[in-house]
Structures are given as structure tokens and as C-alpha cells.
Amino acid sequence: MTPPLSNGLAAAEFDLPADDFRTLAKLCAQSPATPVNDNARGLDDEHVSTRTRAILRQLTMVAWLAILLGIAMQALSLAGRGSVGAHPTLIQIGVELAENVAWSFFVCAGIGLGSLLGKARPALGGLIGAVSAPLAMGLAKGSQKVLAGAAGAAEKPFIMSLMTLGVLRALEYGLLGWALAWLTSRSDARGWHFLVAGMLAGIVFGGSITWLTIDTAAARGPAMAPAQIVATTINEMIFPIGCALVVYIALRIGRQIKLVATD
């Protein structure tokens, strides 16, 4: 008896020998038109859903750690200015705190997102970092301006041109985002690798911004006060280190949670 084909056609309809027909039937069964197994599709969907939840969990940790970093940077700035005899008012402290927290939150969230999404493509992490830095700068300045107006405090203007500062920070956090995304993709990356990446960004770009700010103020007059120099140095050269460590800590906590969940 001639074996039936899966679509109901018989070998006689094609005028083929039985052996050739069996070969044709095997080829049809192995063709790409074979339906995808529902179980395999379900496993793929579950894998994507698990990865999405892991990314969201790590981004949440980055956001909270970034807020704490903004508060710590404000405390460090106050301590530095206090060491040279400068003591801002409570209103000034509140306005600066809002600006620092907004800046830290948005730029670190952008760097963290780029690091997580750019594991396979570090260039994507660099692109997100380059975009997030000028955006975070504008949002932080906007929050400072609103609060300063509401509290009746004097607005702190930019010493350097907004365009120059935006370009330098885009380069700084673009390269930092690329470096952190590359480190995130490596299983052998350690905390000191992230620390060095942040230090290089702070020394090269943060140091350049600090020097240009001091030089611009001196050229336009009046020169920056010692307290302003201390605050600028802390914000530009130390903050990138803190942001890199925020990404590392969130990454480590996320991996530990994943290990616990799989046990």
C-alpha cells in the first residue's frame, strides 16, 4: 500500500516509486514550514520576560543608589566648602541638593540603562550615556531654577557656555557609558575596574571642565572664590567615580539576587 503524505496526497498522484516517495515525505517533514513547537515558544517568551524583569530590577537599584549618591555629593561639597570657611544658607543648600539629586538620578540612570542594554554592543551604552548627560544637565538646571525662584534665592549661572559644557559632558559620559557597558559584559570584571573607569573620566574630562571653568571665570571676572573651586572640583572629578560604582553595586546585587532565585 502506498504511504500517504502529510497533506493527504498519495504517491500515485505524483507517479513516483514508493522509495522515492518516502524520501520526498522526509524532506517535506524537515522543511522550514514545519510548525514551531509551542513549548519552545513558551520557553523563549519566559526567557525574555525574565530578562526584562531583571533589567527593571537593576534599573530600580541604580535609581535609588543615584539618589543616595546625589545626597552624598552634596554633603561632600558642603564639607569641602566648610573647610575653606564658606557656609551657605539653608535655602541655598536645599536648592543645590535638588539640583545634585536630579543630575545624579538622570545621568546615572542613563549610564545604568546603557550598561545593561549595551552588554552585547558597548557602543549602544556609549550612545545612551552621551545623550543622557546633556539631558540630565538641562533637567537639573531646570529644577534648580524653579526652586530658586520659588524660594527667592539667587540663581547660580553657568560660568562656561552651555554648548561647551554640554559637549564636554556628552563626551565624558559617552566614553564612560561605553566603558561600563563593556565591563558589564565581562564576567571577570571587578569593582576596581569600574573604579578606574570612573577615575579616568573624572581626571581627564572632569579635570578639564574644572580648569576651563576657573580659567573662564578669571578671564571674564570676577575670579572664582576658593569655595566655588572646591565645589566644582568635587562635582566634576569625584562624581564620575561615584556613578561608576553605582552601576557596579547594582550589577553585583542583581547577580546575587539571580543566584538566590535559581537555587
Stockholm file with secondary structure:
# STOCKHOLM 1.0

chainA/1-263         MTPPLSNGLAAAEFDLPADDFRTLAKLCAQSPATPVNDNARGLDDEHVSTRTRAILRQLTMVAWLAILLGIAMQALSLAGRGSVGAHPTLIQIGVELAENVAWSFFVCAGIGLGSLLGKARPALGGLIGAVSAPLAMGLAKGSQKVLAGAAGAAEKPFIMSLMTLGVLRALEYGLLGWALAWLTSRSDARGWHFLVAGMLAGIVFGGSITWLTIDTAAARGPAMAPAQIVATTINEMIFPIGCALVVYIALRIGRQIKLVATD
#=GR chainA/1-263 SS CCCCCTTSCCHHHHTCCHHHHHHHHHHHHTSTTSCCCHHHHHHHHHHHHHHHHHHHHHHHHHHHHHHHHHHHHHHHHHHHHHHTTCCCCHHHHHHHHHHHHHHHHHHHHHHHHHHHHTSSCHHHHHHHHHHHHHHHHHHHHHHHHHHHHHHTCCCCCCSSCHHHHHHHHHHHHHHHHHHHHHHHTCTTCCHHHHHHHHHHHIIIIIHHHHHHHHHHHHHHSSCCCHHHHHHHHIIIIIHHHHHHHHHHHHHHHHHHHHHHHHC
#=GC SS_cons         CCCCCTTSCCHHHHTCCHHHHHHHHHHHHTSTTSCCCHHHHHHHHHHHHHHHHHHHHHHHHHHHHHHHHHHHHHHHHHHHHHHTTCCCCHHHHHHHHHHHHHHHHHHHHHHHHHHHHTSSCHHHHHHHHHHHHHHHHHHHHHHHHHHHHHHTCCCCCCSSCHHHHHHHHHHHHHHHHHHHHHHHTCTTCCHHHHHHHHHHHIIIIIHHHHHHHHHHHHHHSSCCCHHHHHHHHIIIIIHHHHHHHHHHHHHHHHHHHHHHHHC
//
